[in-house]
């Protein structure tokens, strides 16, 4: 699990770098539009593609830190053991969902690559976004599967 958490942390850092790039690019485009009368061509396309990839890249860290939404309104009165069993079952369901997402995103990327699909203005290849999303989805699935089998260690990722 420690190695998977390390990979999740790296993925989250890369997502943060990507979001920083988007922010700088958007600011430069706005300043350029207001002061110079010209914006960065395709900034909207790049922002959308990078944001989608960044969201996917944050998912493994979110799962490793148990940051996903847990609705405990109905289970607050259950025993700790019962909640633990339900948490593990939830991790198994999430592992399955993210495995399906990784599989379908991978196939979508291959299809996009084969059809040479690109964005409207820049022609930025759409398969790149799929390629950035598939590994984090697979990693999230592996982390959730590990949590199902070995349980939850809330100290993972604290010291590194």
C-alpha positions as CSV (number, residue, x, y, z in Angstrom):
1,X,0.0,0.0,0.0
2,X,2.8,2.4,0.7
3,X,4.0,2.3,-2.8
4,X,0.5,2.9,-4.2
5,X,0.2,5.9,-1.8
6,X,3.5,7.2,-3.1
7,X,2.2,6.9,-6.6
8,X,-1.0,8.6,-5.6
9,X,1.0,11.5,-4.0
10,X,3.1,11.9,-7.2
11,X,-0.1,11.9,-9.2
12,X,-1.6,14.6,-7.0
13,X,1.5,16.8,-7.3
14,X,1.4,16.4,-11.1
15,X,-2.2,17.5,-11.0
16,X,-1.3,20.5,-8.9
17,X,1.4,21.5,-11.4
18,X,-1.1,21.1,-14.2
19,X,-3.7,23.3,-12.5
20,X,-1.0,25.9,-11.8
21,X,-0.2,25.9,-15.5
22,X,-3.9,26.3,-16.3
23,X,-4.1,29.2,-13.9
24,X,-1.0,31.0,-15.3
25,X,-2.2,30.4,-18.9
26,X,-5.7,31.7,-18.1
27,X,-4.3,34.8,-16.3
28,X,-1.9,35.5,-19.2
29,X,-4.8,35.1,-21.7
30,X,-7.0,37.6,-19.7
31,X,-4.2,40.1,-19.3
32,X,-3.3,39.8,-22.9
33,X,-6.9,40.3,-24.0
34,X,-7.4,43.4,-21.8
35,X,-4.0,45.0,-22.3
36,X,-2.9,43.9,-25.7
37,X,-6.2,43.1,-27.4
38,X,-5.2,39.5,-28.0
39,X,-5.8,36.3,-26.1
40,X,-4.1,32.9,-26.1
41,X,-5.7,31.0,-28.9
42,X,-7.4,27.8,-27.7
43,X,-7.0,28.7,-24.0
44,X,-10.5,27.4,-23.4
45,X,-9.8,24.1,-25.0
46,X,-6.5,23.6,-23.1
47,X,-8.2,24.6,-19.8
48,X,-10.9,22.0,-20.3
49,X,-8.5,19.2,-21.3
50,X,-6.1,19.9,-18.5
51,X,-8.8,20.3,-15.9
52,X,-10.3,16.9,-16.8
53,X,-6.9,15.3,-16.6
54,X,-6.1,17.0,-13.3
55,X,-9.4,15.9,-11.7
56,X,-8.6,12.3,-12.6
57,X,-5.0,12.7,-11.3
58,X,-6.3,13.8,-7.8
59,X,-8.6,10.7,-7.4
60,X,-5.9,8.2,-6.2
61,X,-4.8,10.6,-3.4
62,X,-8.4,11.3,-2.5
63,X,-9.0,7.6,-2.1
64,X,-5.8,6.9,-0.2
65,X,-6.6,9.7,2.3
66,X,-10.3,8.5,2.5
67,X,-11.4,11.9,1.2
68,X,-14.4,10.6,-0.8
69,X,-17.8,11.4,0.5
70,X,-19.1,9.0,3.1
71,X,-22.8,9.4,4.1
72,X,-22.8,8.2,7.7
73,X,-26.1,9.7,8.6
74,X,-27.8,6.3,8.5
75,X,-24.8,4.4,10.0
76,X,-23.8,6.7,12.8
77,X,-25.5,4.4,15.4
78,X,-23.9,1.2,14.0
79,X,-21.0,-0.4,15.8
80,X,-17.4,0.3,14.7
81,X,-17.1,-3.2,13.3
82,X,-20.3,-2.9,11.2
83,X,-19.1,0.5,9.9
84,X,-15.7,-1.1,9.1
85,X,-17.4,-3.9,7.1
86,X,-19.5,-1.4,5.2
87,X,-16.4,0.8,4.5
88,X,-14.5,-2.2,3.1
89,X,-17.5,-3.1,1.0
90,X,-17.7,0.5,-0.3
91,X,-14.0,0.3,-1.1
92,X,-14.7,-2.8,-3.2
93,X,-17.5,-1.2,-5.1
94,X,-15.3,1.9,-5.7
95,X,-12.5,-0.4,-6.9
96,X,-14.9,-2.0,-9.4
97,X,-16.2,1.4,-10.6
98,X,-12.7,2.8,-11.1
99,X,-11.6,-0.4,-12.9
100,X,-14.5,0.1,-15.3
101,X,-13.6,3.8,-15.7
102,X,-9.9,2.9,-16.4
103,X,-10.9,0.3,-18.9
104,X,-13.4,2.4,-20.8
105,X,-11.2,5.5,-20.7
106,X,-8.3,3.5,-22.1
107,X,-10.6,2.2,-24.9
108,X,-11.8,5.7,-25.5
109,X,-8.2,7.0,-25.8
110,X,-7.3,4.2,-28.2
111,X,-10.4,5.0,-30.3
112,X,-9.6,8.7,-30.2
113,X,-6.0,8.0,-31.3
114,X,-7.2,5.7,-34.1
115,X,-9.6,8.3,-35.4
116,X,-7.0,11.1,-35.0
117,X,-9.6,13.1,-33.0
118,X,-8.6,16.6,-31.9
119,X,-10.0,19.8,-30.4
120,X,-11.9,22.2,-32.7
121,X,-9.5,25.2,-32.6
122,X,-6.1,23.9,-31.9
123,X,-6.5,20.4,-33.1
124,X,-5.0,19.2,-29.7
125,X,-5.1,15.4,-29.8
126,X,-7.9,14.2,-27.5
127,X,-6.2,10.9,-26.8
128,X,-3.6,12.7,-24.7
129,X,-6.3,13.6,-22.1
130,X,-7.5,9.9,-22.1
131,X,-3.9,8.8,-21.6
132,X,-3.5,11.2,-18.6
133,X,-6.8,9.9,-17.1
134,X,-6.4,6.1,-17.5
135,X,-3.5,5.4,-15.1
136,X,-4.9,7.5,-12.2
137,X,-8.2,5.7,-12.5
138,X,-6.4,2.3,-12.5
139,X,-4.4,3.5,-9.5
140,X,-7.5,4.5,-7.6
141,X,-9.0,1.1,-8.3
142,X,-5.8,-0.6,-6.9
143,X,-5.8,1.6,-3.8
144,X,-9.5,0.9,-3.1
145,X,-8.9,-2.8,-3.7
146,X,-6.0,-2.7,-1.3
147,X,-8.2,-1.0,1.3
148,X,-10.8,-3.7,0.8
149,X,-8.2,-6.5,1.6
150,X,-6.0,-4.9,4.2
151,X,-8.2,-2.2,5.6
152,X,-7.7,1.5,6.1
153,X,-4.5,3.0,7.4
154,X,-5.2,6.7,8.1
155,X,-1.5,7.2,8.8
156,X,-0.5,6.3,5.2
157,X,1.0,9.3,3.4
158,X,1.5,11.3,6.6
159,X,5.3,11.1,6.6
160,X,7.2,11.0,3.4
